[in-house]
Amino acid sequence: MASPSDEEIDREYLRLKKDAEAGGYRLNPDRTFVNGLVRGLLANAERYGYPSCPCRLAAGVREQDLDIVCPCDYRDPDLTEHGACYCALYVSAEIAAGTEKAGPVPERRQPGGPKQKEAFTGGVGAARLPFPIWRCRVCGYLCARDQPPEVCPVCRAKKDRFERFV
């Protein structure tokens, strides 16, 4: 397996940056640091067929690693609580602007990967949902997680425009 070229790293960096900004996210401003993460993402994509987080040990089985395919399932809660995701690829506006520094982020992933959650079937089952459902009051976007996202991925409304739906 050949190491990704500088051109491949630059191309992937620009793609990640464009996607991040389109979704209201920011990449770490330390380009050298980010290039190392991009190199790891590209290596994992070649190795496993998907870009698993370079800071975590992947099983090499997509179904077992879905929670750590970048951007991982833990990005938004990490950003909300710590200002950066676990690997610090994605950071808060304050860290991106240089007014704050990224600190350590504890690992959220349970040993052995995520546990299967009970599927929602509607009706009375809504009381057993593992997460609350948040609704963007601007566009109606729904998401199930502990807290609403910092920015709506559809209309870019801020976190305070979300209401608990269920």
N, C-alpha and C positions, 0 to 999 in steps of 0.2 A: 504494500500500500504506500503510494507516494504521498509526501507531505503536500498540502495545498500550496499553490503558488501565491505570490504576493498579489497577482491580478485577481485570482479567485477570492482571496481574502477581501480585497477592496470591493469587488463586485457584491459579495455577500454582505459586507458591512453597509454598503449603500442601500441594499434591499432591506436589511433589518432596520436601518434608520428611517427609511421612507415608511415602512409598515408601522414602526413605533409611533412616529409623528402623526400618521393618519389615524391612529387609534388613541391619540392623546397621551402617549407615553414618551419617555426620553431615555436615550442610551447614556451610559456612563461617559462623561466627557474625556476620560483618559483613553485616548485612541490606542496607545500601545497596549494597555491592559485589555481593551475590547478586542483588539486584533488577536490576542492570545485566546480569548474565549471563542471568537469566530473560527480560529484554526481548530479548536476542539470540537465545535459544532460540525464543521465540515468533515473532520476526521470521523466523528461518530456517524454522520450521515452516510459516509462511504462504508464504514465498518458494519453498521446495523441496518442501513436503509432509511433511517430517520434521524433527525438532529436532536439527540437526547442531550440534556444538560451536561456540559463538560465537567461540572463540579460534583457530579454524583455518579455512582457506580450503576451502570445500566445492566439489565439482565440479558439484553440482546433479543428479547421477544417483545415485539411492539405492544401487544395487549397488556403485558406486565409493566411496560414503561410508559404508557400513555400519559401518566401524570407528570412525567419529567421530559416530555417532548417540548422543546422550546417554541414559544413561551410556555413555561410549565404551569400547572394548576396552582402553584403556590406563589406565583409572581404578585398577584394583586394583594393578598393578605400580607405578604412580606413588605410590599411598598407602603401599605397603609400603616403598618405597625413599626417598621424600621427604616423607611425611606429608600430601601433598595431591596432587590430580590436576593435570594441566597447566593448567587454567583456574582451579583452586583453588575450584571449586564444592563438591567433596567434600574433607573434611579428616579427619585422625586425631583420636582422642579428646583427645589432648594439645593440639592446636591449637584444637579446639572449646572446650576448657575454659579456654583462654587461658594455659596453662603453657608453651607453645611457640609460636613464630611460623612461619608458612609462608615458605619460601624459594623460590628459582627451581626450576622443574622442567624438565629438558631435554625437547625434543620427541622422542618415540619413533617417531612416524609417518614412514615412509619416503617420500621424494619420489614423487609419483604414486600414493600410497595403498598399501594392503597388497598383498603378493604372495600369489598363490594357493598354498595348502599342499596337499600330496598327501593325498588322502582315505584314511582308515583303512578297510581292508577285512577286518580280523581276521586271525587265524592268524599266520603268519610276518611279515606286514606290521607287526605291533606293534613290531618292532625298528626300524622306520623312522619312527615317529611323530615329528612335529616338536616335541612337548612331552611332558613326563611327565604321567601321569594321577594325580591325587590323590583319595583316598577319605576321606570323613568317617567316622571310626570310630563316631560316635554314630548317624548316620542312614543312612549309605551313599551320600550325595550324591557324585557324581563330577564332576570338572572337569579339563580339559586345559589346562595353562598352566605357565609357568616355576616358579611358587611357589604354594602353596595360598592361598586367600583368608584375609584377616584374621579373618573371621567366616563361618561356614557360612550361606548364604542360606536354608537350609531349617530347621535346628534351632538356629541361633545359637551353635553350638559354636565355641570359639576356634581359632586357627590350629594350636596344638599338638595338637589332636585329629585332625589329618589325617595320613594315612600315604601314602607313595608306593605306588600300586597297580600301575602299569605303567611 
